[in-house]
Amino acid sequence: MTRPSEARIDLRALRHNYRLARALHGGRALAVVKANAYGHGSLECARALEGEADGFAVALFAEAQALREAGIAKPILVLEGVFDAAELAAARGLGLWLVAHHAPQLALIEAAEADPAARTQPVAVWLKADSGMGRAGFPLAEMAGAHARLARCAGVSEITLMTHFACADEPASDATARQIAAFAAHTAHLPGPRSLANSAGVLGWPQARADWARPGILLYGADPMPPGGAPSGLQPVMTLSGRVFAQRLLRTGDALGYGARFVAQRPTRVGLVPVGYADGYPRTAPEGTPVAVDGQPTRLIGRVSMDMLTVDLTDLPEAGIDSEVELWARRSTSTPWPRTPAPCPTSCCATSSGCPAYTSNDREAALFRHASRSTVSVSPRPS
Ligand SMILES: Cc1ncc(COP(=O)(O)O)c(C=O)c1O
């Protein structure tokens, strides 16, 4: 029997969100499709965007290689850059763009000058500055020196200057303004295009607009800015749903699930749904998180398990076995992504171990189905 749970991906919404980001930012935008496009399927998403995206960004060489080998011809930036000479040579061959964010990567690029391919297939390098995040990137004071070293390399075709924000999703913090100012001050004299803004930078920081944006999470419909701000106009891309496969009756005082977190305050009818934290639904989703059963609002009760979760059917007499449970959805405003104690929309949409099978109908809406987490099966084309 097929496990009755699925994640539907709306590729039109994905394109809408990309267009919105590009228009808001101005300039060009790399669509960040790393980590399997935040759980949405990197190849399907890249194919859906290829007609209009200026390019793509992924974390790792292997992700970029997979996209190239599947026929994605647009520029692909590898955000972590390469780890050794073999990856650098292969990246040249595939025409990838590479971030350089620490000294060993500069040394690799310089050492590869001896390779004849350096002249015939020079790579575009995005030189990353640490303007305040304190993670990856050259210290600002070292940017000019790093730039000069790259500029001397025949194997480097173009140098783009980039930085990444730590707190752009916190409009009240001055950290982003300080990062923008520091980056500008230390790179003003260096030639080349600039790239600063991730999703929160695009949405919340007009001062961060530059030659290239790098939106990720917003493409999938998640607004990283705090609630209460101006509506973003983003459209949710994933609808995650499952069907009730079993039900239980609890008496007043009965406990439910791990940690006995939920204790029935009245006779309670519980529906079991085959979606859990192994599918990307947050284990930390609190009691009462909204869900919709056959379109009717109700709530999560009990702790989310690895493979299933439990919902309250008590006030929905029509609901039962086989009822559809939307966990987050495009259709229903009553099922936004759960606000967890540490809200992380990425984990909400990262269907980590689900093995997606895609079909695209004529309107290019793709479907992926968690038929099982250990096999990939291709669903029939919907009529
Ligand atoms: C360097 C860089 N740019 C852009 C992004 C996209 O970020 P977001 O998903 O917040 O838009 C990431 C994501 O981790 C990143 O590492």
The ligand as a MOL file (V3000), in Angstrom:
LIG
                    3D

  0  0  0     0  0            999 V3000
M  V30 BEGIN CTAB
M  V30 COUNTS 16 16 0 0 0
M  V30 BEGIN ATOM
M  V30 1 C 26.0650 32.7340 0.6440 0
M  V30 2 C 24.5850 32.5410 0.6190 0
M  V30 3 N 23.8270 33.3350 -0.1280 0
M  V30 4 C 22.4750 33.2020 -0.1760 0
M  V30 5 C 21.8440 32.2210 0.5550 0
M  V30 6 C 20.3340 32.1360 0.5280 0
M  V30 7 O 19.8690 32.5070 1.7840 0
M  V30 8 P 18.2950 32.6510 2.0790 0
M  V30 9 O 17.7370 31.2840 2.0160 0
M  V30 10 O 18.2350 33.2280 3.4480 0
M  V30 11 O 17.7570 33.5460 1.0350 0
M  V30 12 C 22.5990 31.3610 1.3400 0
M  V30 13 C 21.9200 30.3330 2.1110 0
M  V30 14 O 22.3780 29.7260 3.0200 0
M  V30 15 C 24.0090 31.5140 1.3780 0
M  V30 16 O 24.7770 30.7280 2.1240 0
M  V30 END ATOM
M  V30 BEGIN BOND
M  V30 1 1 1 2
M  V30 2 1 2 3
M  V30 3 2 2 15
M  V30 4 2 3 4
M  V30 5 1 4 5
M  V30 6 1 5 6
M  V30 7 2 5 12
M  V30 8 1 6 7
M  V30 9 1 7 8
M  V30 10 2 8 9
M  V30 11 1 8 10
M  V30 12 1 8 11
M  V30 13 1 12 13
M  V30 14 1 12 15
M  V30 15 2 13 14
M  V30 16 1 15 16
M  V30 END BOND
M  V30 END CTAB
M  END
